[in-house]
Amino acid sequence: MIAANRVGKTEGCGGYEMTCHLTGIYPDWWEGRRFDHAITGWAAGDTSKSVRDILQVKLLGKFGEVGTGLIPGDLIVGRPTAKAGVPDAIESAHVKHVTGHLSTLIFKSYEQGREAFQGTEIEVVWHDEEPPLAIYTESLMRTMPAGAFTGGLMMITFTPLQGWTEVVGQFLDPTTAAAANRYCETLTWDDAPHLTEADKAAFLASVPVYQRDARSKGKPQLGSGAIYPISEDDVAEDDFEIPKHWPRVWALDHGWDNFAALWGALDRESQTTHIYSGIKMSKQQPAIHADAIRARGEWIPGVGDAAAVNNADGEQVINTYRRFGLQIQLPDKAVEAGIWDVYQDLSAGRMRVFKSVRGFFDEYRLYRRDEKGNVVKRNDHYMDCLRYLRRSGLSIAICKPEAKKIVRPPNMSGQNSWMS
């Protein structure tokens, strides 16, 4: 669960589910994973103190008040083990499972390092707050099936304050998450009825602007690594019918594995570009690409990165597209200049994107620089199209030509003799 602050992700989601697995007591409506045997579960957070003050309190209660948390007191067997070196902290506790056997709950912290997360098979690992990648990976290994072990599960509940990290990408990057057995839920302040509008306004006013989307909507903020650090809400717009007098153009990024194209229309009065349509394909021939492009208006010209040579016949791809009837030119591919042009328009509100352009915002929030300042070339095909369209496409955009009217000669004799 990648969610906003103060929406109940720790207690109402991660903590409650951990309690169900430890006790084997599930609500009737539960459709998720069920363990029919006692388990070993890890509950982990940033530091030993934060684990004590948050996870320990939520699950067991405060030190000396064990049994006042989510796990019913009569199911906590014996006296929990104290954690050495951390006052009032608990290391582990035993919880009675419905089978009569004992589940074991162990508290861990990221400050202990990756080595503390090594060990044998674990049925349930719960990370409250985002773990470092090394700990995430090590924990995942503990849940993998081996021998008689049937496999466990890992839960993570956090607000993405570190921006778009590799751990965030495991769940939000469609090229990664789609290929794995993962599920991600998001929650925003709009999903939390216990927060009043006054609460929201006060919270927002108390945090830096660049953290507001993360804290209120659960959207990872990319900070200095973001190429376009403009909120999606300021870029996205509801779909509308494009006026006929707005010139249009398209831009494509050609590739066998990944083909993408975007369509834009220019409102000359406000000098605003509206990205109103887009397509993505994989492993399709140029003829299929061309059909999809013509279907959106054969009269619309375009630009695209299609200078590569087709391995099949040695012909440049751009000439292949032209043979299929596309009006296409090669674009200005200057990366930094193109990024700057797009950034200027986005920040000034002169470039908007229809909400229906599927996949655009998945790329938009991914588009970033690495620690060396280089553009990360991954899942960025729409972003390339956007540069081409802004840098080269707008200058060739045209309006739809009016249909030519057939002018018939006058019939002087009263008969259709001109048809003879």
PEGI-V584883 format. One record per backbone hydrogen bond with DSSP energy under -0.5 kcal/mol. NH is the residue of the N-H (numbers start at 1). CO is the residue of the C=O. If there is no record, write none. Layout:
# PEGI-V584883
((NH,CO) (NH,CO))
This chain:
# PEGI-V584883
((2,185) (3,1) (3,158) (4,187) (5,215) (7,4) (12,8) (13,8) (14,9) (15,10) (16,11) (17,13) (18,14) (19,15) (20,16) (21,17) (22,18) (23,19) (24,20) (26,24) (30,27) (36,34) (41,104) (42,124) (43,106) (44,126) (45,108) (51,47) (52,48) (53,49) (54,50) (55,50) (56,51) (57,52) (58,54) (59,55) (60,56) (61,56) (65,62) (67,60) (68,60) (68,65) (69,60) (70,58) (71,59) (72,70) (73,67) (75,72) (76,73) (77,75) (77,94) (80,78) (81,92) (83,89) (84,82) (86,83) (89,86) (91,81) (92,81) (93,105) (94,77) (95,103) (96,75) (97,101) (98,23) (100,97) (103,95) (103,101) (104,39) (105,93) (106,41) (106,104) (107,91) (108,43) (110,45) (111,46) (112,109) (113,110) (116,113) (117,114) (118,115) (122,142) (123,40) (124,40) (125,153) (126,42) (127,125) (127,155) (128,44) (128,126) (129,127) (129,157) (136,132) (137,133) (138,134) (139,135) (140,136) (141,137) (142,138) (143,139) (143,140) (144,141) (146,149) (149,146) (152,143) (153,123) (155,125) (157,127) (158,1) (161,159) (163,160) (165,163) (169,165) (170,166) (170,167) (171,168) (172,168) (173,169) (174,172) (176,173) (177,173) (178,174) (179,176) (180,177) (182,180) (187,2) (189,216) (191,188) (192,189) (193,191) (195,192) (196,194) (200,196) (201,197) (202,198) (203,199) (204,200) (205,201) (206,202) (206,203) (207,204) (211,208) (212,208) (212,209) (215,211) (216,212) (217,213) (218,213) (218,214) (219,213) (220,218) (221,160) (225,222) (226,223) (227,367) (228,367) (230,228) (234,231) (235,231) (235,232) (236,232) (237,353) (246,243) (247,245) (247,266) (248,398) (249,264) (250,301) (251,262) (252,303) (253,260) (254,252) (254,305) (259,281) (260,253) (261,279) (262,251) (263,277) (264,249) (265,274) (266,247) (267,265) (267,272) (268,266) (271,267) (272,267) (273,350) (274,265) (275,273) (275,352) (276,263) (276,274) (277,263) (279,261) (281,259) (283,256) (288,285) (289,285) (290,286) (291,287) (292,288) (293,289) (294,290) (295,291) (296,293) (297,294) (300,297) (302,327) (303,250) (304,329) (305,252) (306,304) (310,315) (311,309) (313,310) (314,310) (317,308) (318,306) (319,316) (320,316) (321,317) (322,318) (323,319) (324,320) (325,322) (326,321) (328,326) (329,302) (333,331) (338,334) (339,335) (340,336) (341,337) (342,338) (343,339) (344,340) (345,341) (346,342) (347,343) (348,344) (349,346) (350,345) (351,345) (352,273) (353,235) (354,275) (355,237) (357,354) (358,356) (360,357) (363,359) (364,360) (365,361) (366,362) (366,363) (367,363) (369,225) (370,374) (373,370) (376,368) (377,375) (378,376) (384,380) (385,381) (386,382) (387,383) (388,384) (389,385) (390,386) (391,387) (392,388) (393,388) (394,389) (396,393) (397,393) (397,394) (398,248) (400,244) (407,405) (408,406) (412,410) (414,411) (417,415) (419,416) (420,417))
